[in-house]
């Protein structure tokens, strides 16, 4: 692959400059033991927090491990070295606490009275119906 031209580099730098203004970035991050939450102070003056048990890679972390959060790059992400875990700040603000597969598993674990009642009713009828293969 050939090197980048000066024009391409200028375009990339401009994209980065615009992103740093319009995308949420972390100005500070910490773990609050009393609240049991990771707290992110954003460059726009807002604060965001989340329970680490919901985030991929942080589910079983100790408080001491959670307290060692680092800010990546220009505030785009958070990193926990001991856990080998990274989370994107824009992703967290969008409610993404992990990869697509992780989020799908997390959603499948959700319980509700309606879901429990449906599972009991389905079990009473013999469970999930067998798939019929049409040949």
NORBEL-V737129 format. One record per residue. N is the residue number from 1. OMEGA is omega in whole degrees, -180 to 180 (* if undefined). Layout:
# NORBEL-V737129
N:OMEGA + N:OMEGA
This chain:
# NORBEL-V737129
1:-179 + 2:178 + 3:179 + 4:176 + 5:178 + 6:-180 + 7:179 + 8:178 + 9:178 + 10:179 + 11:180 + 12:178 + 13:179 + 14:177 + 15:179 + 16:179 + 17:179 + 18:180 + 19:-178 + 20:179 + 21:-172 + 22:180 + 23:178 + 24:179 + 25:179 + 26:172 + 27:179 + 28:178 + 29:-180 + 30:173 + 31:178 + 32:-177 + 33:-179 + 34:179 + 35:-177 + 36:-176 + 37:169 + 38:-177 + 39:-180 + 40:173 + 41:-176 + 42:-179 + 43:180 + 44:178 + 45:178 + 46:176 + 47:-180 + 48:177 + 49:178 + 50:176 + 51:-176 + 52:-180 + 53:180 + 54:-173 + 55:-180 + 56:179 + 57:-178 + 58:-171 + 59:-175 + 60:-178 + 61:176 + 62:178 + 63:179 + 64:178 + 65:-179 + 66:-179 + 67:-178 + 68:179 + 69:178 + 70:175 + 71:180 + 72:174 + 73:-179 + 74:177 + 75:-177 + 76:-176 + 77:176 + 78:-177 + 79:173 + 80:-175 + 81:-176 + 82:-178 + 83:-174 + 84:-177 + 85:178 + 86:177 + 87:179 + 88:180 + 89:177 + 90:178 + 91:178 + 92:-179 + 93:177 + 94:179 + 95:180 + 96:-176 + 97:179 + 98:180 + 99:180 + 100:180 + 101:179 + 102:-180 + 103:178 + 104:177 + 105:180 + 106:179 + 107:180 + 108:180 + 109:-177 + 110:179 + 111:176 + 112:176 + 113:-180 + 114:180 + 115:179 + 116:180 + 117:180 + 118:179 + 119:178 + 120:-180 + 121:179 + 122:178 + 123:179 + 124:179 + 125:178 + 126:177 + 127:-178 + 128:180 + 129:178 + 130:176 + 131:179 + 132:179 + 133:179 + 134:-173 + 135:*
